[in-house]
Structure formats: C-alpha cells, structure tokens
Amino acid sequence: MEEEKQSEPNPPAPQPPVQQEEKPPFDLDLLMYFIKIIRTVFVGLFWMLVNIFIGLYLGFGVPEESTPGRLIFFYSWLVISLTAYIYYIWKMWRKKEKVP
C-alpha cells in the first residue's frame, strides 16, 4: 500500500499566467462624433417641440385662430430660430473637438 501511495504522480508545476491581448484604448474621436450626433438630434427635436407648442398649441401659427400680427411674429420667429439652429449645427460640425 505504501508503494502505491508513492507511485502517484506529482501535481504539475504551476504555469505562468497567459498574457491577454491588450485592447487598444477607446477611440475618443468616435465618442466625440457620437456626441455631435446626439447634440444635433436633441437640439433639433427641442427646436421642433418649442415651435410646435407655440404654433399649434398656443395657436400662433394657425390662421383661423390667430391675428395677422401673431402670424407674422410666429413665422418670423420660426425663420430666425431655424437660421440660428442651422448656424449652430454648421459651426459645431465644422470645428474639431478637443479631447475631454
């Protein structure tokens, strides 16, 4: 019996840890591009929400419910704010973002 115990194989020697492949760091340019897309969509939806509220809910943009002065105010506001929105988006997409 003692001979059987001695003939058992020894446990294998510990192996060095396997090196994992290093992943490249997260691409910050891709993140900044995604942030630009989200800002564009959010500001556009907010602009539309404000103008729908003023024009339809308050009745500034409906000719049957509004006076000519309110119609002129609303549609001039719509054109001016759309121009400002397009300018903002154009400037945002034109410049190179700095890494945070």
N, C-alpha and C positions, 0 to 999 in steps of 0.2 A: 504494500500500500504506500509505503513511503517513497518507493521508486516511482510510482505513478504520479504522485504529487510533484516530484522533482522534474518529471518529464513534461509538465505542462509548459506551453510556450510562454515566454515573457511578453508583456504587453508592448505594443510598438512604441518606439520613441516619439515624443511629440513633434509634430511637423511645424515648420514656421508658418505663420499666418499667410494666407493667399492675399496678394495685393489686389485691391479692387481697382477697376479702371477709373481714372479721375475724370469726372464730368466737367465740361467747360463751364465757366461761370455763366449765370443767367444773362441773356442778351438784353442789355438796357436800352439799346436802340429799338428793339421790338416792343419793350414796355412803353417807351415814350410814344411810339407810333400808335399803340393801343389807347393810350391816354388821350391822344389827339382825336382819335375816332370817337371815343366816349364823350369828350367835350363837345365835339361837333354835333353829335346826336342830341345830347342833353340840352345845349343852348338852343338848337333848332326846335326841339319839342316844347321848351319853355316859351320861346317866342310865339309859336303857334297857339299854345294854351292861353297866353295873355291876349292875343288878338282875337281868338275865338270868344273868350269871355267878354271882351269889350264890344266886339262887333255883333255877336249873336245874342249872348245872354243879356247884356245891357241894352241892346237894340240900336247901337250907334251905326251899324253897317247895314241895317235893313231899311230900305226906302219907305216902306209902308208905316214903320214905327218911329221914324226919325225925322228931324227937321233938316233942311239943306245945310245949315251951319254945322250940325253934328256929323252929317255925312262927310262934309269937306274936312272937318277935324279928323275923323276916323281914318279916311283914306289917305290923307297926307301923313298922319302918324304911321299908317301901315307901310307906306313907301319909304319914309325916313328910317323907320326901325328895320325894315328889310335891307336897306342900303347899309346901315350900321352893322347888321348881322353878317352880311356878305363881306364887308371890310374886315371885321373881326376874324372871321374864318380864314380869309385870304392871308392876313398877317400871321395868324397862328400857324398855318401850314407852310408859310414861306420861310420862317425862321427855323434855325437848327436849335433843338432843345439842349440844354445843359444837363448833365447827369446829376441827379439829386444827391 
